[in-house]
Amino acid sequence: MSEQMIVSQPAQVYRWPAEKVSKDSRQGYQGYIVQADYLLEFARLLRDEDGYDYLSSLTGVDYPQDNILEVVYQVYKTTGGTGLMYKVQVPRENPVVNSLVSLYPGAEFQEREAYDMYGIHFESHPDLRRILLWEGFAGHPMRKDWKEAFYEEDAKPFKNRWPAGQVSRAEDKVPFHDNVEYPSDFDPDNWVSESETLLYESLKKVQEEGAGMKTDRIIVNLGPQHPSTHGVFRMVAVLEGETVVELKPVFGYLHRNHEKIGERNTFLQNIPFTDRLDYITSMSNNFGYVLAVEKLMGINPPERAEYLRVMMAELTRISSHFMAIGFLLNDLGAYFTPSLYALEERELILDIFEAVSGSRMMCNYMRFGGVVRDLPEGVLEKVRELVFDRLPRKIDELDRYLTDNEIVRSRCEGVGILTPEQAIGLSCAGPMLRASGVPYDVRRADPYSIYEQLEFDVAIGVHGDVYDRYLVRIEEIRQSLRILQQVVERIPDGPILTGKPAYQVRVPAGESYGRVEGPKGELGFYVVSTGKPNPWRYHVRAPSFINLTSLPPLCRGGKIADAIVVLGAIDIVLGEVDR
Amino acid sequence: MSIEEINSPEYVVPAEIRQQVTLTTLDRIYNWGRRNSVWPMMFGLACCAIEMICTAAARFDFARFGMEVMRPSPRQADVMIVAGTVTKKMIPQIVRLYNQMAEPRYVIAMGACASGGGPFKEGYNVVAGVDKYIPVDVYIPGCPPTPQALLNGMISLQKKIDTESLKKVRWYKKAPVEDIPVPVLGPDLVDPRKYEAIKEYNAHLAEQAALSNAAPDQQYPENPA
């Protein structure tokens, strides 16, 4: 709790009178409440004069008992340090907030998400459409009074399952025996689907601008079923010849309501759900979530647990980057051979995860105040062999085969260039940001766990192109190995969990934002607790979702084949993009 | 199927021509050919797709079963492995892909989500099992199923293929195989097969509202579907 209290006080906050900007005085809450009319000005001054140039997260929260919808902003300085949280409160009937896209272009998709989920209208947003659901969907599902067809109760554990309930099928209780419900005036005969209308309307404008020339502009859909889109991701491009004139990503094909379910789960039940966010990096996701809740609870894990967490998080980073590189090469046309090399190493790391957690992918390993199990016998030796011997050799091998490969260089160099200013403005994170030359790594900028005691360098690129993103990933694998070598040497004996293992944890009322440097970038969890067993609000700042904000600007003006490579270098995982 | 099984002709083949002649049934040779080249569609939805890739990769290698040819096009694929959570936004595409697959076609529901919604079943954008829309041949439990489990599921599919007979398979019936109506995204996911049920239910609600002249009560009618 104590580190949360020391929020650096920016000069702006003092300068503004209390009726415009006031401290959030609710119990356990931090940050400031800005009156909606002054939001733009306050945010601009905070960015320009106080140096809070990085909008990390933006999300809505619903407080029906006070009849307000709140928009929560987390801003940071790219020079490092703790961040600042500010909020805007608007009435539920008429939620209108100024859009921050003009200040932080990275807010674009996040504001669309808040609009989609809460119905908050962002004034002067360039393209305010639904993002995860489709146009025409009835209602804004994250509002507390919105209930889906399979709704049972507000909070788990549900009475029909626990303590000695009878389980029944949800299908037997609803009118259509399926997870659907329709407004009472819905008439299937006189109804036309509008799910795609707005999207194509906005693209038609771009298409028609080119009319009059000898070539026609055509609209091409890539995805959601397309071998290069890394899952169910869809890009709709307007092409002139082979050149991309406009490109819009379409999300939501894997939107599985992580946050709505997360608000119903108990705090502990959410840990296995975080595994399924970015399913390649489950250990890192666990890490981010337990940090956020530990901040609220005010507990710290014992030292051995910290080492174990860092060990698992860094192994995850290595396996994720191996996969990213393998599949980037897939997109370049090196069909499956590099990814087979990458997957071979990943299997060895998965063996370790399976040994410690019992599952290859969905580890569910961390707990509030520690980890769930200690290392079984022989695992530390395996890790030692991997990080001192096998993986350094293998990364050198990959480096030797790929880095100077002529095709890799000619396809990647100078493609998808992002300047440092753009990268910060677009809220890019992780290798995307660092490849543009911004040495921002949460492990160094705002250290958590034991990273302060570990020696490693922040890998950065210079040119901000696809090739540098590749190089940064290679270098990060090396740095992670360096961290792991220190961790393996130094890991102390001792307990692995503070307190006793419990099914139900007591989380005091309040809010917290915990973040870690995941393999894809800054992974943040915004958690609001009311003192009940379930979180009131549970929001994930998903790095690959926000990194995708940079996809349209990077693709415009390039060739369609390069759009595939740019997407591959952003390294998305759809479970996290759509949540 | 081993070579001995294919060659179990139930006739006595004279010893002197055993080396030159093989007697088998059409069904056996037909199924033997099909079961050893089941081409999956390159189609991943979520977490399970990663395990599917691992199954295809070096350690597990489903090329051993003749399944390594992943086809990105539904026209060339024999089996659709539904690997991951089926969402309402995605199900129209899945149904369309299934319709586009040529017979004989099979569907494997890989993992808890594809089989019945899994941990995300209660979600407002989740279809509780792909079998609500397309017929499923093999269900594989697990979240996600390990590569071994997927291999086991594929072997189960091979066993299923073994039991089929040319006389009975649907793709040699005279009538064409009908397409499954593609669901539409409306206020919620709308299944064209349920238009009547929706109308009936809404009429029922209107009736109730007229009767009580107040908010319609939440009593649902008996199974309209």
Interface residues (C-beta under 8 A of the other chain):
Chain A: L132 L133 W134 G136 F137 A138 P141 E148 A149 F150 Y151 E152 A170 E171 V174 P175 F176 H177 D178 N179 V180 E181 Y182 P183 S184 D185 F186 D187 P188 D189 W191 S193 S195 P224 Q225 H226 P227 G231 V232 G252 Y253 L254 H255 R256 N257 K260 I261 R264 P272 F273 R276 Y279 I280 S339 L340 L343 E344 R346 E347 R360 M361 M362 L574 G575
Chain B: M42 F43 G44 L45 A46 C47 A49 I50 E51 I53 C54 A57 A58 R59 P72 G84 T85 T87 K88 K89 M90 Q93 L97 C113 G117 P119 F120 K121 E122 G123 Y124 N125 V126 V127 A128 K132 C143 P144 T146 V184 L185 G186 P187 D188 L189 V190 D191 K194 Y195 A197 I198 K199 Y201 N202 L205 A206 A209 P216 Y220 P221 N223 P224 A225
